[in-house]
Amino acid sequence: MKKLIFVLALGLVLGLTTSARAVMVTATVTGDNWKWIWDGSLPWHDGDHFDNWRSSDSLTFDVPSGQTLPLYFAVMNETKGSGNPGGFLAELTTNIPGFTFKETGTGKLLSSDAIYWQVAVVLPETWVTTLPTPVEFSLVDSPTFDPTQITGWGKPTDSGANGVSPWGTIAGIDGNAHWIYTANNSGNSLITDDYLVVFRTYATPVPEPATMSLLGMGILGVFGLRKKKA
């Protein structure tokens, strides 16, 4: 009996520790042509491959268990033209076994369902300190605006899974993740077209049901121990 109570009490301790700890969320992303990741401070994080959509970049965030973290990803489409959308592809994961995303019920949150993703257009003059014309890779600054002030969020367009035309396979990102984009990019105007867009999602890491069951067993064990002593 003592062993059972010990196990249940241990379940309580482990459950409370698990539910209270910070969870590291990793965002692995790419974008056509350039992409940046918001880490909560200015300027935005540009990554080692920000100007190469064929390679993904990753950034990690510590999120307290059960708390929601809004994540923002900026994508600039350098090449304007019909049939050349500014696409975005992402995979969000947690590093701690036993944790899932509340949004999906799994350990991954992919750019595969418009339910969990939104997109908004940002005018260039509100985005960078200088924007040369024509745009040159070496002269483009990282975004300096606060994405939490953006309005006009809408549903992105789905362009198919990772590995499907027009972008091919991006290593390091789940094959079930889908490219998403906005459709208004068929011209050459930096003002009327979606030259720069920002994608937004929310990530809420929570203990999976098995972990919560362990917590519940621990609580029952403690109550049982108290009752026996009484």
C-alpha positions as CSV (number, residue, x, y, z in Angstrom):
1,M,0.0,0.0,0.0
2,K,2.8,2.4,0.9
3,K,4.4,1.7,-2.5
4,L,1.1,2.6,-4.3
5,I,0.8,5.8,-2.3
6,F,4.4,6.6,-3.1
7,V,3.8,6.1,-6.8
8,L,0.7,8.2,-6.8
9,A,2.4,11.0,-4.9
10,L,5.3,10.8,-7.3
11,G,2.7,11.2,-10.1
12,L,1.4,14.3,-8.5
13,V,4.9,15.8,-8.2
14,L,5.8,14.9,-11.8
15,G,2.5,16.1,-13.1
16,L,2.8,19.5,-11.4
17,T,6.4,19.9,-12.5
18,T,5.5,19.0,-16.1
19,S,2.5,21.3,-16.2
20,A,4.5,24.3,-14.8
21,R,7.7,24.0,-16.8
22,A,8.6,26.1,-19.9
23,V,8.4,24.3,-23.2
24,M,10.7,25.1,-26.1
25,V,8.8,25.6,-29.3
26,T,10.9,25.4,-32.5
27,A,9.7,27.1,-35.6
28,T,11.4,25.8,-38.8
29,V,10.3,27.9,-41.8
30,T,11.1,29.1,-45.3
31,G,9.6,31.7,-47.6
32,D,9.8,32.9,-51.2
33,N,11.8,35.1,-51.6
34,W,12.9,36.3,-48.2
35,K,11.6,35.6,-44.7
36,W,11.9,36.9,-41.2
37,I,10.8,35.6,-37.8
38,W,9.4,37.7,-35.0
39,D,11.0,36.8,-31.6
40,G,9.2,39.5,-29.6
41,S,11.8,42.2,-30.1
42,L,13.0,44.5,-32.9
43,P,14.5,44.1,-35.4
44,W,13.1,40.8,-36.7
45,H,15.3,37.7,-36.8
46,D,16.4,37.0,-40.4
47,G,18.2,33.6,-40.0
48,D,21.1,32.3,-41.9
49,H,19.1,31.6,-45.1
50,F,16.7,34.4,-45.1
51,D,17.3,35.2,-48.8
52,N,17.2,31.5,-49.9
53,W,13.8,29.9,-49.9
54,R,15.3,26.5,-50.8
55,S,16.8,26.3,-47.3
56,S,14.9,26.6,-44.0
57,D,15.7,28.6,-40.9
58,S,14.8,27.7,-37.3
59,L,14.2,29.8,-34.2
60,T,13.3,28.6,-30.7
61,F,10.9,30.2,-28.2
62,D,10.5,29.3,-24.5
63,V,6.7,29.1,-23.7
64,P,5.3,28.4,-20.3
65,S,3.1,25.3,-20.3
66,G,-0.5,26.2,-21.1
67,Q,0.3,29.8,-22.2
68,T,-0.3,31.0,-25.8
69,L,2.5,32.4,-27.9
70,P,1.6,34.5,-31.0
71,L,4.2,33.9,-33.7
72,Y,4.7,36.2,-36.7
73,F,6.6,35.5,-40.0
74,A,7.3,38.1,-42.6
75,V,7.7,37.2,-46.3
76,M,8.8,39.5,-49.0
77,N,8.2,38.5,-52.7
78,E,11.2,40.0,-54.5
79,T,10.2,38.7,-58.0
80,K,6.8,40.1,-59.1
81,G,4.9,38.4,-61.8
82,S,1.8,36.3,-62.6
83,G,2.0,32.8,-61.2
84,N,4.9,33.8,-58.8
85,P,3.3,34.1,-55.3
86,G,5.2,34.9,-52.2
87,G,4.9,31.5,-50.4
88,F,5.5,30.4,-46.8
89,L,6.1,27.0,-45.3
90,A,6.4,26.2,-41.6
91,E,6.7,23.4,-39.0
92,L,6.4,24.1,-35.3
93,T,7.4,21.5,-32.8
94,T,7.9,21.0,-29.1
95,N,11.1,19.6,-27.6
96,I,9.6,18.0,-24.5
97,P,8.1,14.5,-24.7
98,G,4.5,14.5,-23.3
99,F,3.6,17.9,-24.7
100,T,1.3,18.7,-27.6
101,F,-0.1,21.8,-29.1
102,K,-3.6,22.7,-27.9
103,E,-4.4,23.9,-31.4
104,T,-3.8,20.6,-33.1
105,G,-3.7,18.0,-30.4
106,T,-0.3,16.8,-31.7
107,G,3.4,17.7,-31.2
108,K,3.4,19.6,-34.4
109,L,1.7,22.7,-35.8
110,L,2.1,22.9,-39.6
111,S,1.3,25.5,-42.2
112,S,-1.3,23.1,-43.5
113,D,-4.6,24.3,-42.2
114,A,-5.9,27.8,-42.6
115,I,-7.8,27.4,-39.3
116,Y,-4.6,28.0,-37.5
117,W,-3.0,30.6,-39.8
118,Q,-3.7,34.1,-40.9
119,V,-2.1,36.5,-43.3
120,A,-2.0,40.3,-43.6
121,V,-0.4,42.8,-46.1
122,V,2.1,45.4,-44.9
123,L,3.1,48.4,-47.0
124,P,6.9,48.6,-47.6
125,E,7.3,52.1,-46.2
126,T,6.1,50.9,-42.7
127,W,8.4,47.9,-42.8
128,V,12.0,48.8,-43.5
129,T,14.1,51.8,-42.7
130,T,15.2,52.0,-46.4
131,L,13.8,50.2,-49.4
132,P,15.9,50.8,-52.5
133,T,14.4,50.6,-56.0
134,P,15.1,48.3,-57.6
135,V,15.4,46.1,-54.5
136,E,18.8,44.5,-53.9
137,F,19.4,41.6,-51.5
138,S,22.4,43.3,-49.8
139,L,20.5,46.5,-49.1
140,V,17.3,45.2,-47.6
141,D,16.9,45.8,-43.8
142,S,15.2,43.5,-41.3
143,P,11.6,44.5,-40.5
144,T,11.4,47.2,-37.8
145,F,7.6,47.3,-37.2
146,D,5.6,45.8,-34.4
147,P,3.5,43.0,-35.9
148,T,1.1,43.1,-32.9
149,Q,-0.3,46.4,-34.4
150,I,-1.2,44.9,-37.8
151,T,-4.9,44.8,-38.7
152,G,-6.8,43.3,-41.6
153,W,-5.9,39.7,-41.0
154,G,-7.4,37.2,-43.5
155,K,-7.3,33.6,-44.6
156,P,-4.2,32.5,-46.6
157,T,-4.4,30.6,-49.9
158,D,-3.2,27.0,-49.9
159,S,-0.8,26.0,-52.7
160,G,-0.1,22.3,-51.8
161,A,2.1,20.2,-49.6
162,N,5.9,20.4,-49.2
163,G,7.3,18.6,-52.2
164,V,4.6,19.6,-54.5
165,S,4.9,22.3,-57.3
166,P,5.8,25.1,-57.5
167,W,8.4,25.0,-54.8
168,G,9.6,21.4,-54.5
169,T,10.8,19.7,-51.3
170,I,12.3,21.8,-48.5
171,A,14.4,19.7,-46.2
172,G,13.8,19.9,-42.5
173,I,10.1,20.7,-42.8
174,D,7.3,18.0,-42.5
175,G,6.0,16.8,-45.8
176,N,2.4,17.4,-44.5
177,A,3.1,21.1,-44.2
178,H,1.5,23.2,-47.0
179,W,2.8,26.3,-48.7
180,I,0.5,29.2,-48.0
181,Y,0.4,32.7,-49.6
182,T,-1.7,35.6,-50.8
183,A,-3.0,35.7,-54.3
184,N,-2.6,39.4,-55.1
185,N,0.9,39.5,-56.4
186,S,0.6,39.4,-60.2
187,G,1.8,42.9,-61.0
188,N,4.8,45.1,-60.3
189,S,3.5,47.7,-57.9
190,L,5.0,47.9,-54.5
191,I,1.9,49.6,-53.2
192,T,-1.1,47.8,-54.6
193,D,0.4,44.2,-54.7
194,D,1.2,42.0,-51.7
195,Y,4.8,42.8,-51.8
196,L,5.3,42.1,-48.2
197,V,3.0,39.8,-46.1
198,V,3.0,38.6,-42.5
199,F,1.7,35.2,-41.5
200,R,0.5,34.7,-37.9
201,T,-0.3,31.7,-35.8
202,Y,-0.7,30.8,-32.1
203,A,1.1,28.0,-30.3
204,T,-0.2,26.7,-26.9
205,P,1.9,23.8,-25.6
206,V,0.0,21.7,-23.1
207,P,0.6,18.3,-21.4
208,E,-0.8,15.4,-23.4
209,P,-3.8,13.5,-21.9
210,A,-1.5,10.7,-20.5
211,T,0.5,13.3,-18.5
212,M,-2.7,14.8,-17.1
213,S,-3.9,11.4,-16.2
214,L,-0.7,10.9,-14.2
215,L,-1.4,14.2,-12.5
216,G,-4.9,13.1,-11.6
217,M,-3.7,9.8,-10.2
218,G,-1.2,11.7,-8.0
219,I,-3.9,13.9,-6.6
220,L,-6.1,10.9,-5.8
221,G,-3.2,9.3,-4.1
222,V,-2.6,12.3,-1.8
223,F,-6.3,12.5,-0.9
224,G,-6.3,8.7,-0.1
225,L,-3.3,9.1,2.1
226,R,-4.9,12.0,4.0
227,K,-8.1,10.0,4.5
228,K,-6.2,7.0,5.9
229,K,-4.3,9.2,8.4
230,A,-7.6,10.7,9.6
